[in-house]
Amino acid sequence: MKYQPCIDQCTSEGTHCEGCGRSHQEITDTKKLVTSVVEFIREHDYENPEDFVAKISKSVLKKLQKPA
């Protein structure tokens, strides 16, 4: 499945957003994930959140290259 980002044409009817095509569950889960990362950054009072986000992005992509 290819990820489709939000295009600011959100709908709440049915099981999927008619704007981006993602399921409402996926959207909810993504919001929880982002909220969790934001809370982590705030807890640790990082002065350079962009560096932290870039690093975890690289780490996630590296781990995805390894077999599950």
PQR file with spaces between the fields and no chain letter, atoms N, CA, C, O and H, PARSE charges and radii, in Angstrom:
ATOM       1  N    MET     1       0.848   -1.173    0.000 -0.4000 1.5000
ATOM       2  CA   MET     1       0.000    0.000    0.000 -0.0000 2.0000
ATOM       3  C    MET     1       0.895    1.239    0.000  0.5500 1.7000
ATOM       4  O    MET     1       1.891    1.289    0.722 -0.5500 1.4000
ATOM       5  N    LYS     2       0.550    2.204   -0.784 -0.4000 1.5000
ATOM       6  CA   LYS     2       1.308    3.449   -0.842 -0.0000 2.0000
ATOM       7  C    LYS     2       0.655    4.471    0.084  0.5500 1.7000
ATOM       8  O    LYS     2      -0.564    4.648    0.066 -0.5500 1.4000
ATOM       9  H    LYS     2      -0.259    2.163   -1.370  0.4000 1.0000
ATOM      10  N    TYR     3       1.477    5.145    0.897 -0.4000 1.5000
ATOM      11  CA   TYR     3       0.983    6.178    1.805 -0.0000 2.0000
ATOM      12  C    TYR     3       0.498    7.380    1.003  0.5500 1.7000
ATOM      13  O    TYR     3       1.162    7.824    0.067 -0.5500 1.4000
ATOM      14  H    TYR     3       2.466    5.001    0.912  0.4000 1.0000
ATOM      15  N    GLN     4      -0.650    7.892    1.376 -0.4000 1.5000
ATOM      16  CA   GLN     4      -1.202    9.093    0.763 -0.0000 2.0000
ATOM      17  C    GLN     4      -1.328   10.169    1.840  0.5500 1.7000
ATOM      18  O    GLN     4      -2.076    9.983    2.800 -0.5500 1.4000
ATOM      19  H    GLN     4      -1.189    7.531    2.137  0.4000 1.0000
ATOM      20  N    PRO     5      -0.622   11.280    1.705 -0.5600 1.5000
ATOM      21  CA   PRO     5      -0.715   12.329    2.718  0.2800 2.0000
ATOM      22  C    PRO     5      -2.052   13.062    2.655  0.5500 1.7000
ATOM      23  O    PRO     5      -2.763   13.015    1.652 -0.5500 1.4000
ATOM      24  N    CYS     6      -2.366   13.732    3.742 -0.4000 1.5000
ATOM      25  CA   CYS     6      -3.585   14.540    3.807 -0.0000 2.0000
ATOM      26  C    CYS     6      -3.503   15.657    2.765  0.5500 1.7000
ATOM      27  O    CYS     6      -2.447   16.256    2.561 -0.5500 1.4000
ATOM      28  H    CYS     6      -1.788   13.770    4.557  0.4000 1.0000
ATOM      29  N    ILE     7      -4.633   15.923    2.111 -0.4000 1.5000
ATOM      30  CA   ILE     7      -4.683   17.008    1.129 -0.0000 2.0000
ATOM      31  C    ILE     7      -5.687   18.078    1.550  0.5500 1.7000
ATOM      32  O    ILE     7      -6.146   18.873    0.729 -0.5500 1.4000
ATOM      33  H    ILE     7      -5.490   15.435    2.277  0.4000 1.0000
ATOM      34  N    ASP     8      -6.020   18.087    2.839 -0.4000 1.5000
ATOM      35  CA   ASP     8      -6.933   19.071    3.430 -0.0000 2.0000
ATOM      36  C    ASP     8      -8.322   19.072    2.792  0.5500 1.7000
ATOM      37  O    ASP     8      -8.951   20.121    2.656 -0.5500 1.4000
ATOM      38  H    ASP     8      -5.647   17.441    3.506  0.4000 1.0000
ATOM      39  N    GLN     9      -8.792   17.886    2.403 -0.4000 1.5000
ATOM      40  CA   GLN     9     -10.156   17.716    1.913 -0.0000 2.0000
ATOM      41  C    GLN     9     -10.788   16.555    2.663  0.5500 1.7000
ATOM      42  O    GLN     9     -11.341   15.630    2.067 -0.5500 1.4000
ATOM      43  H    GLN     9      -8.281   17.033    2.514  0.4000 1.0000
ATOM      44  N    CYS    10     -10.692   16.629    3.996 -0.4000 1.5000
ATOM      45  CA   CYS    10     -11.093   15.526    4.868 -0.0000 2.0000
ATOM      46  C    CYS    10     -12.601   15.304    4.882  0.5500 1.7000
ATOM      47  O    CYS    10     -13.394   16.244    4.828 -0.5500 1.4000
ATOM      48  H    CYS    10     -10.243   17.381    4.480  0.4000 1.0000
ATOM      49  N    THR    11     -12.966   14.030    4.957 -0.4000 1.5000
ATOM      50  CA   THR    11     -14.363   13.646    5.137 -0.0000 2.0000
ATOM      51  C    THR    11     -14.423   12.631    6.268  0.5500 1.7000
ATOM      52  O    THR    11     -13.447   11.928    6.532 -0.5500 1.4000
ATOM      53  H    THR    11     -12.322   13.266    5.001  0.4000 1.0000
ATOM      54  N    SER    12     -15.558   12.556    6.931 -0.4000 1.5000
ATOM      55  CA   SER    12     -15.686   11.617    8.053 -0.0000 2.0000
ATOM      56  C    SER    12     -16.716   10.526    7.783  0.5500 1.7000
ATOM      57  O    SER    12     -16.913    9.649    8.624 -0.5500 1.4000
ATOM      58  H    SER    12     -16.351   13.127    6.717  0.4000 1.0000
ATOM      59  N    GLU    13     -17.366   10.560    6.649 -0.4000 1.5000
ATOM      60  CA   GLU    13     -18.356    9.541    6.315 -0.0000 2.0000
ATOM      61  C    GLU    13     -17.656    8.262    5.868  0.5500 1.7000
ATOM      62  O    GLU    13     -16.536    8.296    5.358 -0.5500 1.4000
ATOM      63  H    GLU    13     -17.206   11.272    5.966  0.4000 1.0000
ATOM      64  N    GLY    14     -18.329    7.143    6.067 -0.4000 1.5000
ATOM      65  CA   GLY    14     -17.800    5.856    5.615 -0.0000 2.0000
ATOM      66  C    GLY    14     -16.582    5.419    6.399  0.5500 1.7000
ATOM      67  O    GLY    14     -16.335    5.892    7.509 -0.5500 1.4000
ATOM      68  H    GLY    14     -19.239    7.116    6.482  0.4000 1.0000
ATOM      69  N    THR    15     -15.822    4.505    5.806 -0.4000 1.5000
ATOM      70  CA   THR    15     -14.645    3.962    6.490 -0.0000 2.0000
ATOM      71  C    THR    15     -13.355    4.651    6.075  0.5500 1.7000
ATOM      72  O    THR    15     -12.337    4.526    6.756 -0.5500 1.4000
ATOM      73  H    THR    15     -16.023    4.121    4.905  0.4000 1.0000
ATOM      74  N    HIS    16     -13.392    5.378    4.964 -0.4000 1.5000
ATOM      75  CA   HIS    16     -12.191    6.026    4.441 -0.0000 2.0000
ATOM      76  C    HIS    16     -12.456    7.500    4.143  0.5500 1.7000
ATOM      77  O    HIS    16     -13.569    7.888    3.789 -0.5500 1.4000
ATOM      78  H    HIS    16     -14.219    5.480    4.411  0.4000 1.0000
ATOM      79  N    CYS    17     -11.416    8.307    4.294 -0.4000 1.5000
ATOM      80  CA   CYS    17     -11.490    9.721    3.944 -0.0000 2.0000
ATOM      81  C    CYS    17     -11.555    9.821    2.420  0.5500 1.7000
ATOM      82  O    CYS    17     -10.766    9.189    1.718 -0.5500 1.4000
ATOM      83  H    CYS    17     -10.511    7.992    4.582  0.4000 1.0000
ATOM      84  N    GLU    18     -12.475   10.597    1.925 -0.4000 1.5000
ATOM      85  CA   GLU    18     -12.580   10.759    0.476 -0.0000 2.0000
ATOM      86  C    GLU    18     -11.507   11.690   -0.067  0.5500 1.7000
ATOM      87  O    GLU    18     -11.259   11.712   -1.273 -0.5500 1.4000
ATOM      88  H    GLU    18     -13.117   11.110    2.495  0.4000 1.0000
ATOM      89  N    GLY    19     -10.866   12.462    0.810 -0.4000 1.5000
ATOM      90  CA   GLY    19      -9.791   13.360    0.380 -0.0000 2.0000
ATOM      91  C    GLY    19      -8.513   12.603    0.053  0.5500 1.7000
ATOM      92  O    GLY    19      -8.003   12.688   -1.064 -0.5500 1.4000
ATOM      93  H    GLY    19     -11.068   12.445    1.789  0.4000 1.0000
ATOM      94  N    CYS    20      -7.993   11.857    1.039 -0.4000 1.5000
ATOM      95  CA   CYS    20      -6.707   11.166    0.856 -0.0000 2.0000
ATOM      96  C    CYS    20      -6.859    9.675    0.591  0.5500 1.7000
ATOM      97  O    CYS    20      -5.925    9.032    0.113 -0.5500 1.4000
ATOM      98  H    CYS    20      -8.407   11.788    1.947  0.4000 1.0000
ATOM      99  N    GLY    21      -8.026    9.123    0.896 -0.4000 1.5000
ATOM     100  CA   GLY    21      -8.263    7.702    0.661 -0.0000 2.0000
ATOM     101  C    GLY    21      -7.828    6.788    1.794  0.5500 1.7000
ATOM     102  O    GLY    21      -8.029    5.575    1.728 -0.5500 1.4000
ATOM     103  H    GLY    21      -8.785    9.645    1.284  0.4000 1.0000
ATOM     104  N    ARG    22      -7.229    7.365    2.841 -0.4000 1.5000
ATOM     105  CA   ARG    22      -6.796    6.534    3.967 -0.0000 2.0000
ATOM     106  C    ARG    22      -7.990    6.192    4.847  0.5500 1.7000
ATOM     107  O    ARG    22      -8.979    6.924    4.896 -0.5500 1.4000
ATOM     108  H    ARG    22      -7.065    8.350    2.895  0.4000 1.0000
ATOM     109  N    SER    23      -7.875    5.061    5.543 -0.4000 1.5000
ATOM     110  CA   SER    23      -8.957    4.682    6.457 -0.0000 2.0000
ATOM     111  C    SER    23      -8.961    5.645    7.636  0.5500 1.7000
ATOM     112  O    SER    23      -7.932    6.215    8.000 -0.5500 1.4000
ATOM     113  H    SER    23      -7.072    4.466    5.504  0.4000 1.0000
ATOM     114  N    HIS    24     -10.133    5.813    8.220 -0.4000 1.5000
ATOM     115  CA   HIS    24     -10.227    6.688    9.392 -0.0000 2.0000
ATOM     116  C    HIS    24      -9.400    6.122   10.543  0.5500 1.7000
ATOM     117  O    HIS    24      -8.881    6.880   11.362 -0.5500 1.4000
ATOM     118  H    HIS    24     -10.969    5.351    7.924  0.4000 1.0000
ATOM     119  N    GLN    25      -9.273    4.790   10.613 -0.4000 1.5000
ATOM     120  CA   GLN    25      -8.443    4.174   11.656 -0.0000 2.0000
ATOM     121  C    GLN    25      -6.975    4.527   11.446  0.5500 1.7000
ATOM     122  O    GLN    25      -6.270    4.846   12.404 -0.5500 1.4000
ATOM     123  H    GLN    25      -9.695    4.174    9.948  0.4000 1.0000
ATOM     124  N    GLU    26      -6.511    4.470   10.204 -0.4000 1.5000
ATOM     125  CA   GLU    26      -5.118    4.829    9.914 -0.0000 2.0000
ATOM     126  C    GLU    26      -4.851    6.284   10.284  0.5500 1.7000
ATOM     127  O    GLU    26      -3.807    6.599   10.855 -0.5500 1.4000
ATOM     128  H    GLU    26      -7.084    4.211    9.426  0.4000 1.0000
ATOM     129  N    ILE    27      -5.781    7.162    9.964 -0.4000 1.5000
ATOM     130  CA   ILE    27      -5.637    8.582   10.288 -0.0000 2.0000
ATOM     131  C    ILE    27      -5.569    8.769   11.800  0.5500 1.7000
ATOM     132  O    ILE    27      -4.735    9.527   12.296 -0.5500 1.4000
ATOM     133  H    ILE    27      -6.629    6.905    9.500  0.4000 1.0000
ATOM     134  N    THR    28      -6.440    8.084   12.530 -0.4000 1.5000
ATOM     135  CA   THR    28      -6.443    8.156   13.995 -0.0000 2.0000
ATOM     136  C    THR    28      -5.123    7.650   14.558  0.5500 1.7000
ATOM     137  O    THR    28      -4.540    8.279   15.441 -0.5500 1.4000
ATOM     138  H    THR    28      -7.117    7.469   12.127  0.4000 1.0000
ATOM     139  N    ASP    29      -4.649    6.515   14.050 -0.4000 1.5000
ATOM     140  CA   ASP    29      -3.387    5.941   14.526 -0.0000 2.0000
ATOM     141  C    ASP    29      -2.210    6.871   14.237  0.5500 1.7000
ATOM     142  O    ASP    29      -1.308    7.005   15.065 -0.5500 1.4000
ATOM     143  H    ASP    29      -5.123    6.004   13.332  0.4000 1.0000
ATOM     144  N    THR    30      -2.214    7.509   13.075 -0.4000 1.5000
ATOM     145  CA   THR    30      -1.146    8.436   12.718 -0.0000 2.0000
ATOM     146  C    THR    30      -1.142    9.638   13.653  0.5500 1.7000
ATOM     147  O    THR    30      -0.085   10.090   14.092 -0.5500 1.4000
ATOM     148  H    THR    30      -2.946    7.401   12.403  0.4000 1.0000
ATOM     149  N    LYS    31      -2.330   10.152   13.953 -0.4000 1.5000
ATOM     150  CA   LYS    31      -2.422   11.287   14.885 -0.0000 2.0000
ATOM     151  C    LYS    31      -1.875   10.908   16.258  0.5500 1.7000
ATOM     152  O    LYS    31      -1.197   11.713   16.896 -0.5500 1.4000
ATOM     153  H    LYS    31      -3.189    9.785   13.596  0.4000 1.0000
ATOM     154  N    LYS    32      -2.166    9.687   16.720 -0.4000 1.5000
ATOM     155  CA   LYS    32      -1.651    9.220   18.012 -0.0000 2.0000
ATOM     156  C    LYS    32      -0.127    9.135   17.981  0.5500 1.7000
ATOM     157  O    LYS    32       0.543    9.527   18.937 -0.5500 1.4000
ATOM     158  H    LYS    32      -2.718    9.033   16.202  0.4000 1.0000
ATOM     159  N    LEU    33       0.411    8.626   16.887 -0.4000 1.5000
ATOM     160  CA   LEU    33       1.857    8.501   16.741 -0.0000 2.0000
ATOM     161  C    LEU    33       2.526    9.876   16.787  0.5500 1.7000
ATOM     162  O    LEU    33       3.520   10.061   17.489 -0.5500 1.4000
ATOM     163  H    LEU    33      -0.133    8.308   16.110  0.4000 1.0000
ATOM     164  N    VAL    34       1.991   10.824   16.052 -0.4000 1.5000
ATOM     165  CA   VAL    34       2.550   12.180   16.026 -0.0000 2.0000
ATOM     166  C    VAL    34       2.453   12.820   17.408  0.5500 1.7000
ATOM     167  O    VAL    34       3.404   13.448   17.874 -0.5500 1.4000
ATOM     168  H    VAL    34       1.183   10.674   15.482  0.4000 1.0000
ATOM     169  N    THR    35       1.309   12.660   18.059 -0.4000 1.5000
ATOM     170  CA   THR    35       1.133   13.208   19.406 -0.0000 2.0000
ATOM     171  C    THR    35       2.160   12.623   20.363  0.5500 1.7000
ATOM     172  O    THR    35       2.714   13.339   21.196 -0.5500 1.4000
ATOM     173  H    THR    35       0.536   12.150   17.680  0.4000 1.0000
ATOM     174  N    SER    36       2.414   11.328   20.248 -0.4000 1.5000
ATOM     175  CA   SER    36       3.395   10.664   21.098 -0.0000 2.0000
ATOM     176  C    SER    36       4.800   11.230   20.884  0.5500 1.7000
ATOM     177  O    SER    36       5.526   11.463   21.851 -0.5500 1.4000
ATOM     178  H    SER    36       1.964   10.746   19.571  0.4000 1.0000
ATOM     179  N    VAL    37       5.180   11.447   19.643 -0.4000 1.5000
ATOM     180  CA   VAL    37       6.500   12.000   19.344 -0.0000 2.0000
ATOM     181  C    VAL    37       6.609   13.429   19.874  0.5500 1.7000
ATOM     182  O    VAL    37       7.633   13.801   20.448 -0.5500 1.4000
ATOM     183  H    VAL    37       4.590   11.258   18.859  0.4000 1.0000
ATOM     184  N    VAL    38       5.570   14.221   19.686 -0.4000 1.5000
ATOM     185  CA   VAL    38       5.567   15.601   20.190 -0.0000 2.0000
ATOM     186  C    VAL    38       5.707   15.609   21.711  0.5500 1.7000
ATOM     187  O    VAL    38       6.481   16.394   22.259 -0.5500 1.4000
ATOM     188  H    VAL    38       4.739   13.918   19.220  0.4000 1.0000
ATOM     189  N    GLU    39       4.968   14.746   22.390 -0.4000 1.5000
ATOM     190  CA   GLU    39       5.064   14.666   23.849 -0.0000 2.0000
ATOM     191  C    GLU    39       6.471   14.266   24.283  0.5500 1.7000
ATOM     192  O    GLU    39       6.996   14.812   25.253 -0.5500 1.4000
ATOM     193  H    GLU    39       4.339   14.108   21.945  0.4000 1.0000
ATOM     194  N    PHE    40       7.085   13.322   23.576 -0.4000 1.5000
ATOM     195  CA   PHE    40       8.449   12.885   23.889 -0.0000 2.0000
ATOM     196  C    PHE    40       9.421   14.054   23.764  0.5500 1.7000
ATOM     197  O    PHE    40      10.253   14.272   24.645 -0.5500 1.4000
ATOM     198  H    PHE    40       6.658   12.878   22.787  0.4000 1.0000
ATOM     199  N    ILE    41       9.316   14.800   22.677 -0.4000 1.5000
ATOM     200  CA   ILE    41      10.192   15.955   22.451 -0.0000 2.0000
ATOM     201  C    ILE    41      10.004   16.986   23.560  0.5500 1.7000
ATOM     202  O    ILE    41      10.975   17.546   24.069 -0.5500 1.4000
ATOM     203  H    ILE    41       8.640   14.623   21.961  0.4000 1.0000
ATOM     204  N    ARG    42       8.757   17.229   23.926 -0.4000 1.5000
ATOM     205  CA   ARG    42       8.491   18.203   24.997 -0.0000 2.0000
ATOM     206  C    ARG    42       8.995   17.712   26.349  0.5500 1.7000
ATOM     207  O    ARG    42       9.542   18.497   27.124 -0.5500 1.4000
ATOM     208  H    ARG    42       7.969   16.774   23.512  0.4000 1.0000
ATOM     209  N    GLU    43       8.820   16.428   26.643 -0.4000 1.5000
ATOM     210  CA   GLU    43       9.306   15.863   27.911 -0.0000 2.0000
ATOM     211  C    GLU    43      10.806   16.054   28.062  0.5500 1.7000
ATOM     212  O    GLU    43      11.297   16.336   29.155 -0.5500 1.4000
ATOM     213  H    GLU    43       8.376   15.790   26.013  0.4000 1.0000
ATOM     214  N    HIS    44      11.526   15.901   26.971 -0.4000 1.5000
ATOM     215  CA   HIS    44      12.984   16.005   27.005 -0.0000 2.0000
ATOM     216  C    HIS    44      13.467   17.416   26.695  0.5500 1.7000
ATOM     217  O    HIS    44      14.668   17.686   26.696 -0.5500 1.4000
ATOM     218  H    HIS    44      11.128   15.673   26.083  0.4000 1.0000
ATOM     219  N    ASP    45      12.531   18.303   26.432 -0.4000 1.5000
ATOM     220  CA   ASP    45      12.828   19.725   26.221 -0.0000 2.0000
ATOM     221  C    ASP    45      13.930   19.940   25.179  0.5500 1.7000
ATOM     222  O    ASP    45      14.842   20.742   25.379 -0.5500 1.4000
ATOM     223  H    ASP    45      11.555   18.084   26.431  0.4000 1.0000
ATOM     224  N    TYR    46      13.831   19.212   24.072 -0.4000 1.5000
ATOM     225  CA   TYR    46      14.826   19.351   23.012 -0.0000 2.0000
ATOM     226  C    TYR    46      14.774   20.754   22.411  0.5500 1.7000
ATOM     227  O    TYR    46      13.701   21.274   22.106 -0.5500 1.4000
ATOM     228  H    TYR    46      13.090   18.560   23.909  0.4000 1.0000
ATOM     229  N    GLU    47      15.941   21.349   22.248 -0.4000 1.5000
ATOM     230  CA   GLU    47      16.038   22.659   21.608 -0.0000 2.0000
ATOM     231  C    GLU    47      16.098   22.536   20.087  0.5500 1.7000
ATOM     232  O    GLU    47      15.931   23.520   19.367 -0.5500 1.4000
ATOM     233  H    GLU    47      16.813   20.927   22.495  0.4000 1.0000
ATOM     234  N    ASN    48      16.339   21.316   19.609 -0.4000 1.5000
ATOM     235  CA   ASN    48      16.498   21.075   18.171 -0.0000 2.0000
ATOM     236  C    ASN    48      15.586   19.925   17.716  0.5500 1.7000
ATOM     237  O    ASN    48      16.076   18.883   17.281 -0.5500 1.4000
ATOM     238  H    ASN    48      16.475   20.517   20.194  0.4000 1.0000
ATOM     239  N    PRO    49      14.282   20.108   17.814 -0.5600 1.5000
ATOM     240  CA   PRO    49      13.378   19.008   17.462  0.2800 2.0000
ATOM     241  C    PRO    49      13.521   18.534   16.020  0.5500 1.7000
ATOM     242  O    PRO    49      13.271   17.366   15.725 -0.5500 1.4000
ATOM     243  N    GLU    50      13.920   19.425   15.126 -0.4000 1.5000
ATOM     244  CA   GLU    50      14.071   19.025   13.726 -0.0000 2.0000
ATOM     245  C    GLU    50      15.167   17.972   13.575  0.5500 1.7000
ATOM     246  O    GLU    50      15.052   17.078   12.737 -0.5500 1.4000
ATOM     247  H    GLU    50      14.123   20.375   15.366  0.4000 1.0000
ATOM     248  N    ASP    51      16.224   18.068   14.375 -0.4000 1.5000
ATOM     249  CA   ASP    51      17.285   17.063   14.325 -0.0000 2.0000
ATOM     250  C    ASP    51      16.792   15.719   14.853  0.5500 1.7000
ATOM     251  O    ASP    51      17.116   14.671   14.295 -0.5500 1.4000
ATOM     252  H    ASP    51      16.317   18.794   15.056  0.4000 1.0000
ATOM     253  N    PHE    52      16.011   15.754   15.925 -0.4000 1.5000
ATOM     254  CA   PHE    52      15.469   14.521   16.488 -0.0000 2.0000
ATOM     255  C    PHE    52      14.542   13.842   15.480  0.5500 1.7000
ATOM     256  O    PHE    52      14.637   12.634   15.263 -0.5500 1.4000
ATOM     257  H    PHE    52      15.748   16.606   16.378  0.4000 1.0000
ATOM     258  N    VAL    53      13.653   14.611   14.870 -0.4000 1.5000
ATOM     259  CA   VAL    53      12.706   14.047   13.902 -0.0000 2.0000
ATOM     260  C    VAL    53      13.456   13.473   12.697  0.5500 1.7000
ATOM     261  O    VAL    53      13.105   12.401   12.204 -0.5500 1.4000
ATOM     262  H    VAL    53      13.576   15.592   15.046  0.4000 1.0000
ATOM     263  N    ALA    54      14.476   14.171   12.227 -0.4000 1.5000
ATOM     264  CA   ALA    54      15.269   13.666   11.101 -0.0000 2.0000
ATOM     265  C    ALA    54      15.965   12.356   11.471  0.5500 1.7000
ATOM     266  O    ALA    54      16.025   11.434   10.659 -0.5500 1.4000
ATOM     267  H    ALA    54      14.762   15.042   12.627  0.4000 1.0000
ATOM     268  N    LYS    55      16.489   12.274   12.693 -0.4000 1.5000
ATOM     269  CA   LYS    55      17.189   11.065   13.132 -0.0000 2.0000
ATOM     270  C    LYS    55      16.235    9.882   13.255  0.5500 1.7000
ATOM     271  O    LYS    55      16.556    8.785   12.797 -0.5500 1.4000
ATOM     272  H    LYS    55      16.441   13.024   13.353  0.4000 1.0000
ATOM     273  N    ILE    56      15.064   10.087   13.867 -0.4000 1.5000
ATOM     274  CA   ILE    56      14.161    8.942   13.995 -0.0000 2.0000
ATOM     275  C    ILE    56      13.616    8.538   12.625  0.5500 1.7000
ATOM     276  O    ILE    56      13.318    7.365   12.401 -0.5500 1.4000
ATOM     277  H    ILE    56      14.803   10.978   14.239  0.4000 1.0000
ATOM     278  N    SER    57      13.484    9.490   11.718 -0.4000 1.5000
ATOM     279  CA   SER    57      13.068    9.152   10.356 -0.0000 2.0000
ATOM     280  C    SER    57      14.095    8.226    9.707  0.5500 1.7000
ATOM     281  O    SER    57      13.731    7.214    9.110 -0.5500 1.4000
ATOM     282  H    SER    57      13.725   10.443   11.901  0.4000 1.0000
ATOM     283  N    LYS    58      15.375    8.571    9.823 -0.4000 1.5000
ATOM     284  CA   LYS    58      16.435    7.725    9.263 -0.0000 2.0000
ATOM     285  C    LYS    58      16.451    6.356    9.934  0.5500 1.7000
ATOM     286  O    LYS    58      16.624    5.333    9.273 -0.5500 1.4000
ATOM     287  H    LYS    58      15.672    9.393   10.308  0.4000 1.0000
ATOM     288  N    SER    59      16.268    6.348   11.257 -0.4000 1.5000
ATOM     289  CA   SER    59      16.281    5.077   11.996 -0.0000 2.0000
ATOM     290  C    SER    59      15.139    4.169   11.563  0.5500 1.7000
ATOM     291  O    SER    59      15.331    2.967   11.383 -0.5500 1.4000
ATOM     292  H    SER    59      16.128    7.179   11.795  0.4000 1.0000
ATOM     293  N    VAL    60      13.962    4.738   11.398 -0.4000 1.5000
ATOM     294  CA   VAL    60      12.801    3.948   10.976 -0.0000 2.0000
ATOM     295  C    VAL    60      13.048    3.368    9.586  0.5500 1.7000
ATOM     296  O    VAL    60      12.820    2.180    9.357 -0.5500 1.4000
ATOM     297  H    VAL    60      13.806    5.715   11.545  0.4000 1.0000
ATOM     298  N    LEU    61      13.510    4.198    8.663 -0.4000 1.5000
ATOM     299  CA   LEU    61      13.760    3.719    7.302 -0.0000 2.0000
ATOM     300  C    LEU    61      14.832    2.633    7.279  0.5500 1.7000
ATOM     301  O    LEU    61      14.725    1.677    6.511 -0.5500 1.4000
ATOM     302  H    LEU    61      13.695    5.164    8.849  0.4000 1.0000
ATOM     303  N    LYS    62      15.862    2.769    8.111 -0.4000 1.5000
ATOM     304  CA   LYS    62      16.914    1.752    8.183 -0.0000 2.0000
ATOM     305  C    LYS    62      16.351    0.433    8.701  0.5500 1.7000
ATOM     306  O    LYS    62      16.666   -0.628    8.161 -0.5500 1.4000
ATOM     307  H    LYS    62      15.949    3.546    8.735  0.4000 1.0000
ATOM     308  N    LYS    63      15.526    0.488    9.736 -0.4000 1.5000
ATOM     309  CA   LYS    63      14.937   -0.729   10.301 -0.0000 2.0000
ATOM     310  C    LYS    63      13.987   -1.398    9.311  0.5500 1.7000
ATOM     311  O    LYS    63      13.861   -2.623    9.311 -0.5500 1.4000
ATOM     312  H    LYS    63      15.271    1.350   10.174  0.4000 1.0000
ATOM     313  N    LEU    64      13.324   -0.618    8.475 -0.4000 1.5000
ATOM     314  CA   LEU    64      12.419   -1.191    7.475 -0.0000 2.0000
ATOM     315  C    LEU    64      13.178   -1.961    6.393  0.5500 1.7000
ATOM     316  O    LEU    64      12.596   -2.805    5.712 -0.5500 1.4000
ATOM     317  H    LEU    64      13.427    0.376    8.475  0.4000 1.0000
ATOM     318  N    GLN    65      14.468   -1.677    6.232 -0.4000 1.5000
ATOM     319  CA   GLN    65      15.280   -2.385    5.243 -0.0000 2.0000
ATOM     320  C    GLN    65      15.619   -3.802    5.695  0.5500 1.7000
ATOM     321  O    GLN    65      15.943   -4.665    4.878 -0.5500 1.4000
ATOM     322  H    GLN    65      14.941   -0.991    6.785  0.4000 1.0000
ATOM     323  N    LYS    66      15.541   -4.031    7.005 -0.4000 1.5000
ATOM     324  CA   LYS    66      15.848   -5.354    7.558 -0.0000 2.0000
ATOM     325  C    LYS    66      14.602   -6.229    7.500  0.5500 1.7000
ATOM     326  O    LYS    66      13.491   -5.728    7.674 -0.5500 1.4000
ATOM     327  H    LYS    66      15.278   -3.331    7.669  0.4000 1.0000
ATOM     328  N    PRO    67      14.768   -7.526    7.259 -0.5600 1.5000
ATOM     329  CA   PRO    67      13.608   -8.424    7.239  0.2800 2.0000
ATOM     330  C    PRO    67      12.908   -8.447    8.598  0.5500 1.7000
ATOM     331  O    PRO    67      13.549   -8.348    9.645 -0.5500 1.4000
ATOM     332  N    ALA    68      11.603   -8.577    8.561 -0.4000 1.5000
ATOM     333  CA   ALA    68      10.815   -8.577    9.805 -0.0000 2.0000
ATOM     334  C    ALA    68      11.004   -9.844   10.595  0.5500 1.7000
ATOM     335  O    ALA    68      10.412   -9.999   11.663 -0.5500 1.4000
ATOM     336  H    ALA    68      11.083   -8.658    7.711  0.4000 1.0000
